[in-house]
């Protein structure tokens, strides 16, 4: 079968009058008006318009999407959906125009109709939470593969259909794609014979209706910690955004860890049934998991089912938090209809679960002769603390931390980021996506916190990330571990509206070579 993963082929067409009825839109009285016109795809960006597409022209902060209607027509669009303001702007494209007061708001419903993204075809598992979404998504995908199930994946790092990794217009930029991309991907999953797929769901995706029209058989709530307060203002509002996923129109049931109050609240307040997991045998929960961190490439765990049966296995990743993510994923898949017996067979103590996790506690120089260096995409105080606590257990010498804080994002979490970084013996503060903020001012908050609260820490302030990494490597010995937080898999940084190419892994390799170590 041939298809474009971003915009699948082979789907039946949908008439404009059917779309209009579905979302209560009207057909503009223009010269090109035609209710019988048909479309076979939906795109909110001219970059993904192909022949037969309905171009959804959305008003933006700086310009109106309808200004690009002629470009969409040249690319093959056969109709336009926009708001009343966009009609006049789009009329020059000489295409039929559907009018709705909120085209972004109905984008998901329109895409669902056109792409025929029906429930449970394929089975969809959503993953939300502050930290661990990507890890849990990859774990879920790896579990499906271990069961012999053809799987799909959509997350921060990549979109994948079976073994095929694809690139979309927002890969690496949005945790959850825009609604038209997400429904197109779901249709591509179905056409490619994917039985089950896992999708990372950010709070912003819920709030901005990127998942509208999509139904998840199960959804995992990984954890909850401070982040995105620049968008939501308070932790309560941020939690409410996450909680909104767990409603009957969006998900069949939820899965959450109840070791803290946020998870317990999710279990209590969700509008759908929630299956609970705990790492503490004394805590009342449906499932329980115990973990043992063996090495930096092996964590063992035992997952106990409600009926008392145990799954004892291991995962080829460091950190008890990864084993907990495996447990959450197993529970979610069991709730989605996959028999627990299949996991008992596929994940016995000999085989375990092995998978690659791009940009998440990712070793840059495994087996090298210099210090071990790990990079990670996590950029919250909680994610820093979890990783550094794990690395500390296996550090023979000194533990180094190289990090910076996002510009134009939640400023209140920066002191806590510095406090978590202070778990390390040596801290190097650098720039990290300053955007339109003064990078020196961002660094000052971090450095002042470290100097004031941790005067015994060895702290360096070096604006350039690559130079900061070079400094850490120059000070390290083969017994040391260096952790570079934030950049992970990203291939660029944001500076004053521009994306500047930058690979933290390349910077690490260059620094190792410069100091005479193998890379």
C-alpha positions in Angstrom: 0.0 0.0 0.0 1.3 3.5 -0.9 0.5 6.5 1.2 1.9 9.7 2.4 2.2 9.3 6.2 1.4 13.0 6.8 -1.7 12.8 4.5 -2.9 9.3 3.8 -4.2 8.3 0.4 -7.0 5.9 -0.5 -9.7 7.4 1.6 -13.2 8.1 0.2 -14.0 11.7 -0.4 -16.4 13.8 1.8 -18.8 16.4 0.4 -18.7 20.0 1.6 -22.4 20.0 2.5 -21.7 17.0 4.8 -18.9 18.9 6.5 -21.1 22.0 6.9 -23.8 20.0 8.5 -21.4 18.2 10.8 -20.0 21.4 12.3 -22.8 23.8 11.6 -20.8 25.8 9.0 -22.3 27.7 6.1 -21.3 27.9 2.5 -20.2 31.4 1.5 -22.1 32.9 -1.4 -19.1 33.3 -3.7 -18.7 32.7 -7.4 -17.0 29.3 -6.7 -19.7 28.1 -4.2 -20.4 24.4 -4.6 -21.9 22.2 -1.9 -21.2 19.1 -4.0 -17.5 19.8 -4.0 -15.5 16.9 -2.4 -12.3 16.8 -0.3 -10.2 13.9 0.8 -7.9 15.6 3.3 -7.7 18.5 5.8 -4.7 20.8 6.4 -4.2 23.9 8.4 -0.8 24.6 6.8 -0.1 25.0 3.2 3.0 22.8 3.7 0.8 19.7 3.9 -1.9 20.6 1.3 -2.2 18.0 -1.5 -4.7 17.5 -4.3 -8.2 17.4 -2.9 -7.5 19.0 0.5 -9.7 21.2 2.5 -7.5 24.1 3.6 -8.5 25.4 7.1 -7.5 29.1 7.2 -7.2 30.0 10.9 -6.6 33.6 12.2 -3.3 33.8 14.0 -1.5 36.2 16.3 0.4 37.9 13.5 -1.5 37.1 10.3 -4.6 35.3 9.0 -4.3 31.9 7.4 -6.7 33.0 4.7 -3.9 35.2 3.2 -2.4 31.9 2.0 -5.5 30.6 0.3 -4.1 31.2 -3.2 -0.9 29.2 -2.2 -3.1 26.4 -0.9 -5.1 26.4 -4.2 -1.9 26.2 -6.2 -0.9 23.2 -4.0 -4.1 21.4 -4.9 -6.7 22.5 -2.3 -10.3 22.1 -3.5 -12.0 24.1 -0.8 -11.4 26.4 2.2 -12.8 26.6 5.7 -12.3 29.9 7.5 -14.0 32.5 9.7 -16.1 35.5 8.5 -13.0 37.7 8.4 -11.1 35.2 6.2 -13.8 35.0 3.5 -12.8 38.2 1.7 -9.1 37.3 2.0 -9.7 33.8 0.6 -12.0 34.7 -2.2 -9.2 35.3 -4.7 -8.3 31.6 -4.6 -11.6 31.0 -6.5 -12.5 27.9 -4.3 -15.7 27.1 -2.4 -15.5 28.5 1.1 -17.1 27.1 4.3 -17.6 29.7 7.0 -17.5 29.0 10.8 -16.9 31.5 13.6 -14.2 29.2 15.2 -12.3 27.2 12.5 -9.6 26.2 14.9 -12.2 25.0 17.4 -13.8 22.6 14.8 -10.6 21.5 13.1 -10.5 18.2 15.0 -14.2 17.4 14.3 -13.7 18.2 10.6 -10.5 16.1 10.4 -12.2 13.2 12.2 -15.1 13.2 9.7 -12.8 13.4 6.6 -10.2 10.9 7.8 -12.8 8.6 9.4 -10.9 8.2 12.6 -13.3 5.9 14.4 -13.0 4.6 17.9 -10.8 1.6 18.7 -9.4 1.5 15.1 -6.6 1.3 16.0 -6.6 1.0 19.8 -5.2 4.4 21.1 -3.3 4.9 24.3 -2.7 8.5 25.4 0.1 9.5 27.8 -0.1 12.8 29.7 1.7 14.2 32.8 4.5 16.7 33.5 7.5 14.4 33.2 8.0 11.0 31.6 5.6 11.3 28.7 8.1 10.4 26.1 9.7 7.6 28.1 6.2 6.1 28.8 5.2 6.4 25.2 8.4 4.5 24.0 7.9 1.9 26.8 4.3 1.4 25.6 5.4 1.0 22.0 8.2 -1.4 23.1 5.7 -3.5 25.0 3.4 -3.7 22.0 6.3 -4.8 19.9 7.3 -7.4 22.5 3.7 -8.8 22.2 4.1 -9.0 18.4 1.6 -6.2 17.8 2.1 -3.8 14.9 2.3 -0.4 16.6 2.3 3.3 16.0 3.8 6.2 18.0 3.4 9.9 18.1 5.5 12.0 20.5 8.0 14.8 21.0 10.8 13.0 19.3 9.2 11.3 16.3 6.0 10.0 14.7 6.3 6.3 13.7 4.1 3.9 11.8 5.4 0.3 12.4 9.1 0.5 11.7 8.8 3.7 9.6 9.8 7.0 11.3 8.2 10.0 9.6 8.7 13.7 9.8 5.9 16.2 10.0 5.9 20.0 10.0 6.1 20.2 13.8 8.4 17.2 14.6 10.4 18.2 17.6 8.4 21.4 18.2 5.1 20.1 19.4 4.6 17.2 21.8 1.2 16.6 20.3 0.6 17.5 16.6 -2.1 19.9 15.4 -5.5 18.3 15.1 -5.4 17.9 11.3 -2.0 16.2 11.5 -3.1 14.0 14.4 -6.2 12.7 12.6 -4.3 12.2 9.4 -1.7 10.2 11.3 -4.4 8.1 13.0 -5.9 7.3 9.6 -2.4 6.4 8.3 -2.1 4.0 11.3 -5.3 2.3 10.3 -4.4 2.1 6.6 -1.0 0.6 7.5 -2.5 -2.1 9.6 -1.4 -0.7 13.0 -3.3 -2.5 15.8 -2.5 -0.1 18.6 -0.7 3.2 18.9 0.5 5.5 21.7 0.2 9.3 21.6 1.8 11.8 23.9 -0.8 14.3 25.0 0.4 17.7 26.4 -1.7 20.0 28.5 -1.7 22.5 25.6 -3.0 19.9 23.3 -6.0 19.4 25.6 -6.6 23.1 26.1 -6.2 24.0 22.4 -8.3 21.1 21.2 -5.5 19.4 19.2 -7.0 16.1 20.3 -10.6 17.0 19.5 -12.5 14.3 17.8 -10.1 11.6 18.9 -10.9 8.9 21.4 -8.4 7.1 23.6 -9.1 3.6 24.8 -6.9 4.3 27.8 -4.9 7.2 29.0 -1.9 7.2 31.4 -1.3 10.1 33.9 2.5 9.7 34.6 3.0 12.4 37.3 2.4 16.0 38.0 4.9 18.8 38.9 5.4 22.5 38.4 5.7 23.5 34.7 3.9 25.7 32.2 2.7 28.2 34.7 3.4 30.8 32.1 0.4 29.3 30.3 -1.8 28.3 33.2 -0.9 30.7 36.0 -1.4 28.3 38.9 -0.8 24.6 39.6 -4.6 24.2 40.1 -5.3 25.5 36.6 -2.5 23.4 35.1 -3.9 20.3 36.8 -7.4 21.1 35.6 -6.0 21.1 32.0 -4.6 17.6 32.5 -7.8 16.4 34.2 -9.8 17.5 31.3 -8.4 14.5 29.3 -10.2 12.1 31.6 -13.7 12.6 30.4 -16.0 10.1 28.6 -15.9 11.9 25.3 -12.1 11.6 25.2 -11.0 8.4 26.9 -12.4 5.1 28.0 -10.5 4.8 31.3 -7.4 6.1 33.0 -4.3 4.8 34.7 -2.3 6.7 37.4 0.3 6.3 40.1 -1.2 7.2 43.4 2.0 7.7 45.4 1.3 11.4 45.7 -1.7 13.6 46.2 -1.9 14.7 42.5 -2.2 11.1 41.3 -4.7 10.3 44.1 -6.7 13.4 43.0 -6.7 12.3 39.4 -8.1 8.9 40.5 -10.8 10.6 42.6 -11.8 13.4 40.3 -11.7 11.8 36.8 -15.0 11.4 35.1 -14.0 7.9 33.8 -12.9 4.8 35.7 -9.2 5.0 36.8 -7.0 2.0 37.5 -4.4 2.8 40.2 -0.8 1.8 40.8 1.5 2.3 43.7 5.2 1.6 44.6 4.2 1.2 48.3 2.6 -2.1 49.3 0.9 -0.2 52.2 -0.9 2.1 49.8 -4.3 1.0 48.6 -4.1 0.5 44.8 -5.2 -1.9 42.2 -1.7 -2.8 41.1 1.7 -2.6 42.9 5.2 -2.4 41.6 8.6 -2.8 43.3 11.8 -1.8 41.7 15.6 -2.4 42.1 18.1 -0.3 40.2 20.9 -2.7 39.3 23.1 -0.7 37.0 23.0 2.2 34.5 21.7 -0.2 31.9 19.4 -2.4 33.9 16.5 -1.9 36.3 14.5 -4.8 37.7 10.9 -4.8 38.8 8.0 -6.9 40.0 4.5 -5.9 39.0 1.7 -7.5 41.0 -1.8 -7.7 39.5 -5.1 -7.3 41.3 -5.4 -11.1 41.3 -2.0 -11.6 43.0 -0.1 -12.8 40.0 3.5 -11.3 39.6 5.4 -10.2 36.5 9.1 -10.1 37.4 11.3 -8.7 34.7 13.8 -5.9 33.9 14.2 -3.0 31.5 17.5 -1.9 29.8 17.3 1.6 31.2 18.5 3.3 34.4 16.2 4.6 37.1 13.3 3.2 39.2 11.1 5.8 37.4 11.5 3.9 34.1 10.4 0.7 35.7 7.3 2.5 37.1 6.6 3.8 33.6 6.8 0.2 32.3 4.3 -0.8 35.0 1.9 2.0 34.0 2.1 1.0 30.4 1.4 -2.7 31.1 -1.6 -1.7 33.2 -2.9 0.6 30.5 -2.5 -2.1 27.8 -4.3 -4.6 30.0 -7.1 -2.2 30.5 -7.2 -1.7 26.7 -7.8 -5.4 26.2 -4.4 -7.1 26.0 -4.3 -10.1 28.3 -1.9 -10.0 31.3 -0.8 -13.5 30.4 0.8 -12.2 27.2 3.1 -10.0 29.2 4.0 -12.8 31.6 5.2 -14.8 28.6 6.8 -11.9 26.6 8.6 -10.2 29.6 10.0 -13.2 31.5 13.0 -12.6 33.8 15.4 -13.7 31.0 14.2 -11.6 28.1 13.1 -8.4 29.8 12.3 -5.3 27.8 14.9 -3.7 25.6 14.4 -0.5 23.7 16.2 2.7 22.6 15.1 6.0 24.1 16.3 8.9 22.0 17.3 12.0 24.0 16.2 10.5 27.4 19.1 9.7 29.7 20.9 9.0 26.4 24.6 7.9 26.8 26.8 9.8 24.3 30.0 7.7 24.8 29.0 4.2 26.0 32.2 2.2 26.5 34.5 5.2 26.0 37.7 5.8 27.9 36.6 9.2 29.4 33.9 10.3 31.7 30.4 8.9 31.0 28.2 11.6 29.5 24.4 11.5 29.4 22.0 13.9 27.7 18.3 14.3 28.5 15.4 16.4 27.2 13.8 16.8 30.6 13.8 20.4 31.7 11.9 20.6 35.0 13.1 20.5 38.6 11.5 17.1 39.1 13.1 15.5 36.0 16.5 16.9 37.0 16.2 15.5 40.5 15.0 12.0 39.3 17.9 11.6 36.8 20.6 13.0 39.1 19.5 10.9 42.0 19.8 7.8 39.8 23.2 8.8 38.4 24.5 9.6 41.9 24.2 5.9 42.9 26.5 4.8 40.1 29.1 7.6 40.2 32.5 6.5 41.5 33.9 10.0 41.3 32.2 13.4 40.9 28.8 14.1 39.4 28.6 17.0 37.0 25.5 18.9 35.8 25.3 21.2 32.8 22.0 23.0 32.3 20.1 26.2 31.5 16.5 27.5 31.7 14.0 28.3 29.0 13.5 31.9 28.1 9.9 33.3 27.8 8.6 30.3 29.9 7.7 29.7 33.5 10.2 31.8 35.5 9.0 30.6 38.9 10.5 27.2 38.4 14.1 28.4 37.8 15.2 28.5 41.4 13.9 24.9 41.9 15.8 23.9 38.8 19.0 25.2 40.4 18.2 23.4 43.6 17.7 20.1 41.8 21.0 20.7 39.9 22.7 21.0 43.2 22.4 17.3 43.7 25.5 17.3 41.5 29.0 18.1 42.9 29.9 20.4 40.0 27.3 22.6 38.2 27.8 24.5 35.0 25.1 27.0 34.1 24.7 27.8 30.4 22.1 29.2 28.0 19.1 27.0 26.9 16.6 28.4 24.4 16.7 32.1 25.7 14.2 33.1 23.0 13.6 36.8 23.5 14.8 37.0 27.1 18.2 38.3 28.2 20.2 35.1 28.6 22.4 36.7 31.2 19.4 37.5 33.4 18.2 33.9 33.2 21.6 32.6 34.2 21.8 35.1 37.1 18.7 33.6 38.7 20.1 30.1 38.5 23.6 31.1 39.7 22.4 33.3 42.5 20.3 30.4 43.9 23.3 28.1 43.8 25.7 30.5 45.4 23.2 31.5 48.1 21.8 28.1 49.1 24.7 25.8 48.1 27.9 27.8 48.8 30.0 24.6 48.9 29.0 23.7 45.3 31.6 24.2 42.5 29.7 26.4 40.1 30.6 27.8 36.7 28.6 30.3 34.6 29.4 29.9 30.8 26.8 31.2 28.4 27.6 29.1 25.4 26.3 25.6 25.9 29.1 23.9 23.9 31.7 25.8 25.9 30.0 24.9 29.2 30.1 21.2 28.2 33.8 21.6 27.2 34.5 23.0 30.7 32.8 20.1 32.4 34.7 17.5 30.3 38.0 19.3 31.0 37.5 18.9 34.7 36.2 15.3 34.6 38.0 12.0 35.1 37.0 8.5 33.9 35.3 7.9 37.2 33.0 10.9 36.8 29.6 11.2 35.2 28.4 14.3 33.3 24.7 15.0 32.9 23.6 17.6 30.3 19.9 18.4 30.9 17.4 20.0 28.6 18.6 19.6 25.0 18.2 15.9 24.6 17.3 15.0 21.0 16.8 18.6 19.8 18.8 19.8 16.9 18.4 23.5 17.5 18.0 26.3 20.1 15.7 29.3 19.9 17.3 32.7 20.0 15.3 35.9 19.3 12.8 34.1 17.0 15.4 32.1 15.1 16.2 28.4 15.3 19.9 28.1 15.5 21.3 24.6 14.6 22.8 22.9 17.7 23.3 19.3 18.6 24.2 18.7 22.3 25.5 15.2 21.4 27.8 16.7 18.8 29.0 19.2 21.3 29.8 16.5 23.8 31.7 14.4 21.2 33.7 17.5 20.2 34.6 18.2 23.8 35.7 14.6 24.5 37.9 14.6 21.5 39.4 18.0 22.4 40.3 16.6 25.8 41.9 13.5 24.3 39.1 11.1 25.1 37.5 8.7 22.6 34.0 9.7 21.3 
